[in-house]
Amino acid sequence: MKIASFNINGIKARAGALVDWLKEAEPDVVILQEIKSLDENFPRDLFEDLGYNVETHGQKSFNGVALLSKRPLEDVTRGLPGGAGMGRDHGDDVEARYIEATVSGEKGAIRICGLYLPNGNPVELTPEGTPVPGSKYDFKLKWFARLEARAKALLALEAPFLMAGDYNLIPQPEDAKRPEAWTEDALFRLESRTAFRRLTALGLTDALRVRNGAPGLYTFWDYQAGAFQKNDGIRIDHVLLSPQAADRLTDCQIDAHTRAKDKPSDHVPIWVELDI
């Protein structure tokens, strides 16, 4: 089963490019981020015509995640647990950043967790050096903690699952062309990287690094200053696998060539193949 994650950066602007990539890559399941669309405005017919089942969790103009699957999407849930009182205004977290569903393959089922983790910038710190309560960086780290809690709950079930999407997180210096430029950015600050390491320490596997430890592998390039042509990128889109899913991993690749297409997203797809 080929499962991909792709931050599309606006489905309205990128629908044609997404269809072209789907026809080329033929993934079985796709996790989309930043669809920037209400559910009722998502162009589901485009993807249903290609044989995909479609589930969305959208909001107007911002955020939004979706699942496309050639197999039925079962037990679909929307929203990351633990959001009560976690919004930036101290209300409930209503941002459309998380979706889950189960997909069955020929050899079993896997739980698909699609996420779009908060960016966290600008970083606002107290005089003591801790995130300002209610700030964007505080929200990012609390969202990470909720994701960790969800991972623990899924691990307790001892069944295959993956957590894939735009983590807005650079794990290591080799995951950026110029790591020194990101030192104080929310994507690379120590607190963010520590939160990511807590996830992997639970027993989750960074699929790409299991298959390829080389530097220079990125999933995002800014639109400015010829960043893609210079390969001045960062790796912030990740697929984390539970132990039961990691045992079935056969490949993981980044489709970097899509960044050179017309009207590209600033992200590119990352995909895994699992024997499931």
N, C-alpha and C positions, 0 to 999 in steps of 0.2 A: 504494500500500500504506500503510495507516494503522497505525503502530507506537506503542504507548503504554507509559509507565512509571508504576507506581503502588505506593507503599509502603502496603500494606494494614493494617499494624499489627495483625497477628493474624488469620489466615484463619478461625479458629473463630468469632470475634466479628463478622467483617466479611463472611462468605460471602454473605449475602443482599444486602447493599449492593453487593458486587462484581458479583453476577449482574444486579442492576438496572441498574448502570452499563454493563455489557457489552451488555445489550439496547438501551440508549439510544444508546451511542456507536458500537457495532459496529466495534471495532478488529479488524484482521486479526491482529495480534500484540500480546501484552501481556507486559511484564516486571514481575514482582511482587517486592517486597522485604518483609522482616519477616513471612514467613508463619508463623513461630514454630510449626512443625509438623514432625514426622518425616515422611519420604516416604510411609510406609505409612498415615499418618493424614490425609493431604491429601485433601479431598473432590473428587477428580478427576471423579467421575461428574457432579457439578453442571455442570462446564464441558464435558465430553465430550458431554453432552446438548445443549449449545448449538453443537456442531460444532467444538470446539477440541481440538487435540492438546495433551497436557499433559506437561511434564517438570519435575521438581522437584529441588532440592538443599537438603534441610532438616536441621534439628536440633531437638531437644526444647527448647521454651520460648523459644528465642532465635534471632535472625537468620533465615536461610532465604530462598532466592530460588527463583523458578519462571518458566517460560515457558508461555504459552498461545498457540496458533497455529492459525488455520483452514487453514493449509497445512502440509505435513509439516515436521517439525523434523529436520534431518539433521546428522550429525556432532556430536552433543551431547557437550560436555565440561563437567566440573564442577571448580571450584576454580581460583583464580588461580595461574598458574605462579610458581615462586620461593618457595614457602612452607616449604621445608626449613629447620628451625632458626629459624623466624620467629615461632613462638608466643610468647605473653607469658611462658611459663615456660621459654623457650628450647628448647622442643620444636618439632615441626612445627605449622604453622598449620592447624588443623582446623575453623576457623569457617566455616560455610556462607554465603558472601558473594558467590559468583561463579558464573555459568553462561553457556555459549556454545552457539550452534547456528546453522546456516545455513538460511535460508528462501528459496525460489525464488518470484519473481513472474512476471508476464507478460513482462517485459523483462530478466530477469536474476536473479541471486541476491545476497543480502546476508547478511553475518555479523552476528548479533545478540549483543552482549556485555552481559549484565545484571549489575549490581553493586550491592552495599550496602556502601559504604565505612565504615570504623570512625568512630565519633563522636569519640573522642580525649580526652574529658573524664574526670576532671579533668586539667588541664595541670600536669605536674610538671616543673620545670626544675632543672638544676644551678646552682651559684653562678655559673657562666660564662654561664648563659642558654640552654643547650642542653637538649633533652628528656632526661629521666632514662632511661637504657637500660632497656628492659623495661617502661616505663610505657605507659599507654594512648595518650598523645600520640606517643610514640616508635613504637608499633605503627601508628598512623594514617599517619605520614609514611613509614614503611617500606612500608606497603601501597600508598600513592600511588606510590612508586618502582617497585614491582612492576607496577602498572597502566601506568606510563609505559613500562616495558620491553615489556609485552605490546602496547601501542599501536605501538611501533616495529617489532615483529615483524610485526604485521598490515599496517602501512603499506608494508613491504617487498614485500608481495604485490601491491600496487597494485590491490586489489579493494575494492568497497564494503563498509564496515562501520560500525557505530555502537556507542558505549559509553553506555549509558543506565541511570539508576537514581538512588538516593538517595546523593549524594556527601557528605552532611553537610558542605557547603562553601558559604559565602556569597561569591561571587566579588568583588563590588564594593559600596561603600556603598549604592548605589541598589537593591541586592537585599535590603535590610532596612528596615523602617519606622523603626527606631531603631538605626542602626549603632553609635552610641556605647555601647549596652548590650552589645555583642558583642565589644568591643575585645580582651579577654583570653580569649575563648572559643576553644576548639579549632576551631570552625567558621569563625572569621574572623581568627584570628591570621595574621600575615604569612607564617609558614612554610607554613601550609596553602594560603593563596592563591597563594603562589609555586609550590607543587607543582601546583596547578590550571593556572596560567599555563604551566608547562612542557609540560603536555599540549596546550594549544591552540597553543603555539609550534611543536609538531611538525607542525602543519598541520590540526589538528582544529577543527571549527567548532561554536560554541555555537549550536545551532539556534534557540533562542528569540530571542537577541539579533540574529540575522540578520533575523528577521521583525519584531521589535518591540523598540525600544530604550527604551520608556517605563519610568519608575519605577513602583513600586506593584504589580508583578507577582510574586506569591508562590506557593509550593507547600506551605507549612507554616505552621500557626498553632497555638500552644499551646492546650490545653483550658482553661487557667485565665484568669480575669479578662476574659472576653469578648473575647479576642484576635481572633477572626474577625470579630466585629461591628465592631470598631475597625479592621479590616484591619491589625492589628499582627503582620505576618507576615515570613517570610524565604523567599528562593528558594534551595533546597538540592537540588532534584531537577533533573537536567540531562540533555540529550541531546547528545552530542558526535558529530559526523559526520566520517568520513574525506573527503578531497577528492572521491573518486568518488561518495560518498553525498550530499555537500553539493551537488554539481552537479544532483542530482535532487530536491532539497527544493522542495516546493510550498507547505507550510504548517507551522506549529507553534503550538499553542495549549495553554493551561492550563484544565482543567475545574474552575474554582474553585467552581462552584455545588454540587459534590458535598459540600463541607464543611458545607453547611447542611442536609444530609439527616439522618435519624435514625441514631443510632449511627455517626457518621462516623469514618473514620481522621483523624488529625491532619495527614496529607498529602492532596494531591489529585493526580489524574492529569495528566501532561503528555504530549502526543502530537505526532508529526510525520506528515506525508504525503509519501511519496516516489514519484516516477514510476519505478517499478521492477516 
